[in-house]
Amino acid sequence: MLLLCSGMLLKVVLGSCVFCALQGWRTAGMASKLFDRLRRTLFKEGELPAETEGHGAEDFPESSELEDDTDCVSARLGGTLCFEGEGALDSEDAGDASGPDSDSDFFGESIDNACSSTDTSPIGPSPKTSNLITRQLQENWRSSKTRCIPEKLIFEVTDASVVHETNSKYVLYTIHIIHSGTFDKTPAIITRRYTDFERLHSRLRRRHGDEMDGVFFPRKKLRKNFAAETIAKRSRAFEQYLTHLHSLPELRSTPTFLEFFYLGDLRAGQMLMRVGRYQDALGSLLNALRLQEKLGCHQLLQLNQLQRVHWFFTLSSLVTCFQELGQLSEAQEHCDRALQDLAPSQEALQQHQLHPLLIPLLQSNVRLSWKVSKDKRRWEALLQEIQEQGIDIGNQPNLKECLIKESIEDSEGLVRAKSKSEDVP
């Protein structure tokens, strides 16, 4: 019995030794095959060391499968791993000049470099490459933040309602004017009827006939003017009409086109302000200011005297309304904004060529700045300079009195009369 047990134990020990020996041989064989495939990957064809040339697929039956997998991995990762600093930038800067195959040529070269270079890690990008890609992403992000997105004005009819009055019936179109390219938080709104558009078209044709060639206007119908289909078609037509006019540089800066949008709100604001309805006037005046901003009237102050009158009248009226409503910070901000453009040059100051609203605005801003704890030294110094030029600043009407006393129509008449006198030789 003892002998039988000893024999069985000997067989188990011998079997274990044989099994371990076989496993070690297979492990060594697999390691050798993997090492051989790695060398084939890292060195180009024909550059293998002499001792490896004799080994073929017959020595390692699994070689073809391993070789395919390795080549696949190399091709898949080569383009990503081999971004070199100079090459990557040159490829992007070349643009269209490199031709439609520039990307494929570049990546092909990168794959070759990956297979021939021993400095590139086979499992990930080198630190230099990683830093380069990070730097490129950061630069692209910064440039996207500062990139100027082209803006244009969009005219969108958002509502069209039929209005019944005592002796008339018409369609009132509500139009939103917004800037594209950015999120416009403060769209401006106008409401116009067909006759308003028709009047604008006839004035533009009369005053700017050459520029109006090719600009078409939706004709009036004798029947079905209040049908839903007609209203929808006219809404789209008015959007296209205003967009077309605004796309023409010769027309979009004319007083006729600009005043079609904001002049009604500006006049309504002054009328409401004259009767003490400051809260109601504030809505009309703010909308008039938004419309002037979107239409670019601020850029025309030195070229168009009518726009200059309307711009400063709007800002000054807003100062008065905010001040009467106790919103002193808003009043000071609009006052300061008006003075930034009204501040005279030294030559104009010496010749006493001052805007009628300059001194009232200066006095208002000094008082408002003191109340809201803003710096007022610049405007106090300008008031002192004006006084040193011999101009009496003590007997000037305040801002509210100036705006109520002089209407917009009176100011427009003075500007037109001055323009006609300058045109006469």
C-alpha distance (Angstrom), angle and dihedral (degrees) to the residues before:
residue distance angle dihedral
M1 . . .
L2 3.76 . .
L3 3.79 91.0 .
L4 3.80 91.3 50.6
C5 3.80 91.5 53.1
S6 3.80 91.9 47.1
G7 3.79 90.9 52.2
M8 3.78 93.5 50.6
L9 3.81 90.9 48.5
L10 3.80 90.7 50.9
K11 3.81 90.8 52.0
V12 3.82 91.6 51.6
V13 3.81 91.9 49.6
L14 3.80 92.8 47.6
G15 3.83 91.2 47.3
S16 3.77 91.4 51.1
C17 3.78 92.0 50.3
V18 3.79 91.7 49.5
F19 3.81 91.2 47.6
C20 3.81 92.5 50.2
A21 3.77 91.0 47.3
L22 3.81 91.4 51.8
Q23 3.81 91.6 46.5
G24 3.79 91.7 49.9
W25 3.81 90.9 50.3
R26 3.79 92.0 49.8
T27 3.80 91.7 47.1
A28 3.77 91.1 49.3
G29 3.79 90.1 47.1
M30 3.81 93.0 51.3
A31 3.80 91.0 47.0
S32 3.79 89.6 51.1
K33 3.78 92.0 49.4
L34 3.81 92.9 48.0
F35 3.79 91.0 48.3
D36 3.81 89.8 50.7
R37 3.84 92.3 50.8
L38 3.81 90.9 48.0
R39 3.79 90.4 53.6
R40 3.80 90.5 49.1
T41 3.79 89.1 53.1
L42 3.79 96.4 47.9
F43 3.80 96.7 45.8
K44 3.79 127.2 55.8
E45 3.77 122.5 -117.9
G46 3.78 110.2 -75.8
E47 3.80 94.9 20.9
L48 3.78 96.1 85.2
P49 3.78 116.3 122.1
A50 3.78 116.4 -95.7
E51 3.78 95.5 -111.4
T52 3.81 91.8 61.0
E53 3.82 97.0 51.2
G54 3.80 92.7 81.2
H55 3.78 95.0 57.7
G56 3.76 115.7 91.8
A57 3.75 142.3 167.3
E58 3.78 91.6 -79.6
D59 3.83 91.3 64.0
F60 3.79 91.6 52.3
P61 3.79 112.7 31.7
E62 3.85 92.8 -169.8
S63 3.83 93.6 53.0
S64 3.80 97.1 101.0
E65 3.80 92.5 54.6
L66 3.80 93.0 47.3
E67 3.79 92.3 46.2
D68 3.80 93.1 53.0
D69 3.79 92.1 50.4
T70 3.80 92.3 48.6
D71 3.79 93.9 48.9
C72 3.76 90.1 49.1
V73 3.78 92.1 52.7
S74 3.81 91.6 46.9
A75 3.78 92.9 51.0
R76 3.76 91.9 45.0
L77 3.80 96.2 50.8
G78 3.79 101.9 29.4
G79 3.81 97.1 86.9
T80 3.77 93.0 49.4
L81 3.75 98.8 43.2
C82 3.78 99.1 47.7
F83 3.83 103.6 57.3
E84 3.79 103.1 139.8
G85 3.80 117.7 -165.4
E86 3.77 100.3 -118.5
G87 3.77 97.5 36.2
A88 3.78 96.0 51.3
L89 3.78 94.1 51.0
D90 3.76 94.0 45.2
S91 3.78 91.0 51.9
E92 3.81 91.7 53.5
D93 3.79 94.7 44.2
A94 3.76 92.8 50.0
G95 3.79 90.3 69.8
D96 3.78 116.1 166.5
A97 3.79 93.1 -8.6
S98 3.79 90.9 76.0
G99 3.78 91.7 61.1
P100 3.76 131.7 -128.4
D101 3.81 93.5 -62.8
S102 3.78 96.3 53.1
D103 3.79 93.9 104.6
S104 3.80 94.2 49.5
D105 3.81 92.2 47.0
F106 3.77 91.2 50.6
F107 3.77 94.5 49.5
G108 3.79 91.6 46.0
E109 3.78 90.0 55.6
S110 3.78 89.9 47.6
I111 3.81 91.7 54.7
D112 3.79 90.8 51.5
N113 3.78 90.3 49.5
A114 3.79 89.7 50.0
C115 3.78 92.5 54.2
S116 3.79 95.5 44.9
S117 3.79 100.7 40.4
T118 3.78 120.8 83.3
D119 3.84 92.4 -172.3
T120 3.82 93.5 72.2
S121 3.76 116.8 86.6
P122 3.82 111.8 -122.0
I123 3.80 92.1 -143.6
G124 3.81 104.3 46.7
P125 3.80 146.8 -11.5
S126 3.75 120.5 -65.1
P127 3.83 119.0 -108.6
K128 3.81 90.4 -104.8
T129 3.77 92.1 53.1
S130 3.80 92.2 45.5
N131 3.80 91.3 51.8
L132 3.80 90.5 48.7
I133 3.80 94.0 52.1
T134 3.81 91.0 46.6
R135 3.80 90.6 50.4
Q136 3.81 91.6 50.0
L137 3.80 91.4 50.7
Q138 3.80 91.3 49.4
E139 3.82 92.0 49.6
N140 3.79 91.6 48.2
W141 3.78 90.5 50.0
R142 3.81 92.3 50.4
S143 3.80 92.6 47.2
S144 3.81 91.4 49.5
K145 3.81 89.3 54.7
T146 3.81 93.6 51.1
R147 3.78 97.1 35.3
C148 3.79 111.2 120.0
I149 3.78 108.6 -124.3
P150 3.80 110.5 -151.4
E151 3.77 110.4 -111.3
K152 3.75 128.1 -154.8
L153 3.76 134.8 173.8
I154 3.79 118.9 -103.0
F155 3.80 121.5 -158.1
E156 3.80 111.3 -159.5
V157 3.80 126.5 178.4
T158 3.80 103.0 -142.3
D159 3.79 99.2 172.4
A160 3.81 140.2 16.9
S161 3.78 118.8 -172.9
V162 3.79 132.3 177.3
V163 3.82 110.9 -121.3
H164 3.82 120.9 -156.2
E165 3.79 117.3 -158.0
T166 3.78 131.6 170.8
N167 3.78 97.6 -85.6
S168 3.79 102.9 7.0
K169 3.75 145.2 51.2
Y170 3.79 124.2 -160.8
V171 3.81 144.5 152.6
L172 3.81 117.4 -104.3
Y173 3.82 114.4 -153.7
T174 3.82 120.2 -155.1
I175 3.81 111.6 -151.3
H176 3.80 126.5 -168.9
I177 3.81 116.9 -153.5
I178 3.80 111.1 -157.0
H179 3.79 138.4 163.5
S180 3.77 117.4 -114.7
G181 3.82 122.8 -146.9
T182 3.81 92.8 46.6
F183 3.77 136.5 50.4
D184 3.80 103.2 -91.5
K185 3.80 106.7 -150.5
T186 3.82 94.4 178.4
P187 3.81 111.1 45.9
A188 3.78 116.1 -178.7
I189 3.80 120.3 -128.6
I190 3.79 133.8 -152.5
T191 3.80 132.0 177.5
R192 3.79 117.8 -149.7
R193 3.79 137.9 165.6
Y194 3.78 129.5 -144.2
T195 3.83 93.8 -94.5
D196 3.84 90.1 56.0
F197 3.81 90.9 56.9
E198 3.80 90.7 44.0
R199 3.82 90.9 52.6
L200 3.81 91.1 49.4
H201 3.81 91.1 50.7
S202 3.81 94.0 49.7
R203 3.85 92.4 48.2
L204 3.79 92.5 49.4
R205 3.80 91.7 48.9
R206 3.80 90.8 49.1
R207 3.80 96.2 47.1
H208 3.82 101.3 29.8
G209 3.78 105.1 26.1
D210 3.81 97.0 153.4
E211 3.80 94.2 50.9
M212 3.82 91.3 47.4
D213 3.80 94.3 60.8
G214 3.79 108.0 120.6
V215 3.82 94.6 17.5
F216 3.79 108.4 122.4
F217 3.79 127.8 -159.2
P218 3.84 126.6 -156.1
R219 3.78 108.5 -105.5
K220 3.79 123.4 -126.6
K221 3.80 117.8 -106.4
L222 3.78 127.1 -138.9
R223 3.79 93.0 -146.6
K224 3.80 138.5 30.4
N225 3.81 94.3 21.5
F226 3.80 89.9 146.1
A227 3.79 97.8 44.7
A228 3.81 114.5 121.0
E229 3.81 92.1 -122.9
T230 3.82 92.5 52.2
I231 3.81 92.1 48.1
A232 3.82 91.8 49.3
K233 3.83 92.6 49.6
R234 3.80 92.3 47.9
S235 3.80 91.2 48.9
R236 3.80 90.6 57.2
A237 3.81 90.8 42.6
F238 3.83 92.5 53.6
E239 3.82 90.6 49.7
Q240 3.79 90.8 52.8
Y241 3.81 91.8 43.8
L242 3.82 94.6 54.6
T243 3.80 91.8 42.4
H244 3.79 90.5 52.2
L245 3.81 92.7 49.4
H246 3.79 92.4 48.1
S247 3.81 91.1 50.1
L248 3.83 90.8 61.7
P249 3.84 109.7 82.9
E250 3.81 92.4 -156.9
L251 3.80 92.2 57.7
R252 3.80 107.0 33.5
S253 3.83 92.8 66.3
T254 3.81 96.4 47.7
P255 3.83 118.6 111.0
T256 3.80 90.5 -126.6
F257 3.80 92.8 60.2
L258 3.82 96.5 39.1
E259 3.79 96.7 46.3
F260 3.80 90.6 52.3
F261 3.82 86.6 72.5
Y262 3.81 108.9 38.8
L263 3.81 110.9 13.8
G264 3.81 94.7 82.8
D265 3.82 92.3 54.2
L266 3.79 91.3 46.0
R267 3.80 93.7 52.9
A268 3.79 92.1 44.4
G269 3.81 89.8 51.5
Q270 3.79 92.2 53.3
M271 3.81 92.6 48.6
L272 3.80 91.7 50.9
M273 3.80 91.2 46.0
R274 3.81 91.2 52.6
V275 3.81 91.6 57.8
G276 3.80 93.2 46.0
R277 3.82 98.2 -105.1
Y278 3.78 93.9 133.4
Q279 3.80 97.5 158.6
D280 3.80 91.9 54.0
A281 3.78 91.2 43.6
L282 3.80 90.7 52.1
G283 3.82 93.2 64.0
S284 3.81 93.7 51.3
L285 3.80 93.4 44.9
L286 3.82 94.4 48.4
N287 3.80 90.3 50.6
A288 3.82 90.0 48.8
L289 3.81 89.5 51.8
R290 3.83 92.6 49.4
L291 3.79 90.8 49.9
Q292 3.81 92.0 50.7
E293 3.81 90.7 48.3
K294 3.80 93.9 50.4
L295 3.80 92.4 46.0
G296 3.81 91.6 51.7
C297 3.81 97.0 -117.0
H298 3.80 91.2 147.7
Q299 3.81 89.6 65.8
L300 3.82 90.5 54.2
L301 3.81 98.3 55.9
Q302 3.81 94.2 106.6
L303 3.81 93.8 41.9
N304 3.78 104.1 41.3
Q305 3.79 118.3 44.7
L306 3.80 93.7 -168.8
Q307 3.79 91.0 56.9
R308 3.79 88.2 47.9
V309 3.82 91.0 55.4
H310 3.80 92.6 47.5
W311 3.82 94.5 45.5
F312 3.81 95.9 53.3
F313 3.78 92.8 39.6
T314 3.81 89.4 54.7
L315 3.81 94.5 49.2
S316 3.83 93.2 44.2
S317 3.81 91.8 49.4
L318 3.80 90.1 51.1
V319 3.80 89.8 51.7
T320 3.80 90.2 54.0
C321 3.81 94.5 46.3
F322 3.80 94.2 47.7
Q323 3.79 90.7 46.4
E324 3.81 93.2 50.6
L325 3.83 90.1 48.5
G326 3.81 92.1 51.1
Q327 3.82 95.4 -112.5
L328 3.79 94.5 132.2
S329 3.82 99.0 165.3
E330 3.81 91.9 55.8
A331 3.81 90.3 45.4
Q332 3.81 91.5 52.4
E333 3.83 92.7 47.6
H334 3.82 93.3 53.4
C335 3.79 91.1 43.0
D336 3.79 91.1 52.7
R337 3.80 90.4 46.9
A338 3.80 91.7 54.9
L339 3.80 92.9 47.3
Q340 3.81 92.4 52.2
D341 3.83 87.5 68.5
L342 3.81 98.3 31.8
A343 3.82 97.9 53.4
P344 3.84 104.7 117.5
S345 3.76 127.4 -131.0
Q346 3.79 119.8 -112.6
E347 3.79 90.5 -104.7
A348 3.82 93.1 51.5
L349 3.80 89.6 47.2
Q350 3.79 92.5 53.5
Q351 3.81 91.2 48.2
H352 3.84 91.8 47.2
Q353 3.80 91.4 -121.5
L354 3.79 97.0 151.6
H355 3.78 130.1 154.7
P356 3.85 112.2 -109.9
L357 3.81 90.9 -121.7
L358 3.81 96.0 47.4
I359 3.82 99.9 89.5
P360 3.85 95.4 41.2
L361 3.81 89.4 49.4
L362 3.80 91.9 48.3
Q363 3.79 92.7 50.7
S364 3.81 91.6 46.5
N365 3.80 92.6 48.7
V366 3.80 93.5 50.6
R367 3.80 91.1 53.1
L368 3.81 94.1 43.2
S369 3.81 93.3 46.6
W370 3.79 90.4 52.8
K371 3.83 91.0 51.0
V372 3.82 95.7 48.5
S373 3.83 94.7 37.9
K374 3.81 97.1 -113.1
D375 3.80 126.3 146.9
K376 3.82 109.2 -90.3
R377 3.80 101.4 169.2
R378 3.81 95.9 104.2
W379 3.80 93.6 55.3
E380 3.82 93.4 41.9
A381 3.81 88.7 54.2
L382 3.84 90.6 50.0
L383 3.80 91.0 50.6
Q384 3.81 88.7 50.6
E385 3.81 91.0 51.3
I386 3.80 91.3 50.7
Q387 3.78 90.5 50.7
E388 3.81 91.2 49.4
Q389 3.81 88.5 55.9
G390 3.81 88.4 64.2
I391 3.78 97.4 -102.2
D392 3.79 115.0 141.6
I393 3.82 107.8 -128.3
G394 3.81 95.8 170.6
N395 3.81 98.1 73.1
Q396 3.79 97.4 47.0
P397 3.83 120.7 123.0
N398 3.78 114.8 -113.7
L399 3.79 122.0 -107.9
K400 3.80 96.4 -96.4
E401 3.81 92.5 51.2
C402 3.79 91.5 50.0
L403 3.81 93.1 52.3
I404 3.80 95.2 46.5
K405 3.78 94.5 42.8
E406 3.81 97.2 51.0
S407 3.80 119.7 47.3
I408 3.76 126.2 -149.8
E409 3.80 90.1 -112.5
D410 3.81 91.1 56.8
S411 3.80 91.6 51.5
E412 3.81 91.2 47.0
G413 3.81 89.8 50.6
L414 3.79 91.7 53.1
V415 3.79 91.3 50.0
R416 3.81 93.1 49.0
A417 3.80 92.3 46.8
K418 3.81 90.3 50.4
S419 3.80 91.5 48.9
K420 3.81 92.1 51.2
S421 3.79 92.2 49.1
E422 3.79 90.8 51.3
D423 3.81 91.1 50.1
V424 3.80 92.7 54.8
P425 3.84 109.0 91.0
